[in-house]
Amino acid sequence: MAYPEAIQEYPESFQLFIKTIHKRIESGKNALIPIVGQTGGGKSLMAIQCMRGLYLYRFGKEPEDEEMISHVIFKAKDFMKAMNNPELKKKEVWIWDEAGIDVGHKDHASIKNRIIGWLAQTFRNLQQIVFFTVPSISFIDASVRKLLHYYVEAININVKKKVCYAKPLEMQYNIRYDKIYYHNLRGRDENAEIIEIGFMTVPKIEDELEKKYDLVKNQFTQDLNLQIQSKLESIEAKEQKEMKKSGVWESLTDKQQAMTSYLSNHSSEEASKHFGIGLRVVYSYITACKNKGVTFKSELKGNKLSHYNIAGFDLEKAGLLTIV
């Protein structure tokens, strides 16, 4: 049973999207849907509105704010905990926000992809709807993309009208040609005429619900930053301990020690701004420190030294640094 009158407040394009997802779930399938877009582009709030719309259409009444927020997950382990809950009901809607961002795991992307693949292949009987918010579809492994069902791209936000414009597409994987095709969504209106969605308009969620979401998101971000800071401090302490053992640290001047410590966590460009000196001076410090036995490992980006680690400790392998 469905309640189309419960979503009449939505633009027709968004109603059609809700009905399309609902129809798929009612046919006994699940739905895995990445929502992509730049930071601040409205991905998360759009996903929450999708969750609300699906609930309205299915039950004909408003969902509780707390219930919706409890279905927004930020970590892989929390997501798997929810999926493995013996009390998990069929046809639940979930949002894996900024999917797979876990500090300290270099292979978090592969973990995320394995989980998505597992969901697609084994959770069909539970008919779960999962929205993944990611900056780009490239954040999801190519092999896993073949298992996704729809794709939503956040285009822009109209602050005055309090809406987000998005491009919804159906994903079709052709086994023979090993290729994914993207199709505009199609559905039927009240007169049974076929409608094709080019773009859809998604209204902004209520301010009170957004505040509740922000509290949870900000707590996650704060915890994440504290974990990163703790790991960076641990790395710096380890590096300095290793250099002290070798006698290298004592051979450095106070300024060289400060520069070495700073470069363990920052780029040369950031060091230039932090110490108020030119890049050439930063490089001269690097040369002087190297001459005294400090080991800098650099990554090239645009033919400029951009990131360093000290004493051979690899920040990238530690999962704290990604070279784009």
Beta strands, then each sheet from edge to edge (+ up, - down):
strand 1: 31-36
strand 2: 72-73
strand 3: 93-96
strand 4: 129-134
strand 5: 150-158
strand 6: 163-174
strand 7: 179-184
strand 8: 186-188
strand 9: 194-196
strand 10: 200-203
strand 11: 296-301
strand 12: 304-310
sheet 1: 2+ 3+ 4+ 1+ 5+ 6- 7+
sheet 2: 2+ 3+ 4+ 1+ 5+ 6- 10+
sheet 3: 8+ 9-
sheet 4: 11+ 12-
end
